[in-house]
Every structure is written in C-alpha cells, then in structure tokens.
C-alpha cells in the first residue's frame, strides 16, 4: 500500500472502487404485478396472508393506476422470517 492510500481520502477512494466492482444484492425480494383493480386487491391480500408484515416486513413499495382500470404494483419482503 502506498502512503497516499493510508490517508483518509486514499482509503475512501479505495473503498469506493471496491464497491463499484462488487455490486451488492438487495436483501429484499420484489415482485411486480399488473392486474385489473379487483385482481390486484386480491393478489395483495393473498401476498400479505402468505408473508405477514410482522414476520417478513412485507409492503407495497410502489403502485400506479394504468388505463382500463389496471393497477401496476411492486411488493417487497424479506426472504425469510426469523
């Protein structure tokens, strides 16, 4: 290691480069659905029953209304409960 890398700025640069080479995977599992409004409501309800919020931290991460009364939404959760 050169003297420059022992400085705080050098260490920060080296760690930043390391982060660029090794992208981290998210701990969250995400699933996106595009369904008619009533089917979207049913799918979300079933998902929360299968993966309860208290155990999996399940949540609707994002949603939007599309034409023809369809909803696109993304649900995220942790992969397993403790």
Secondary structure as UniProt FT lines:
FT   HELIX           3..6
FT   HELIX           8..21
FT   STRAND          28..36
FT   HELIX           37..50
FT   HELIX           53..56
FT   STRAND          59..66
FT   HELIX           67..69
FT   STRAND          70..78
//
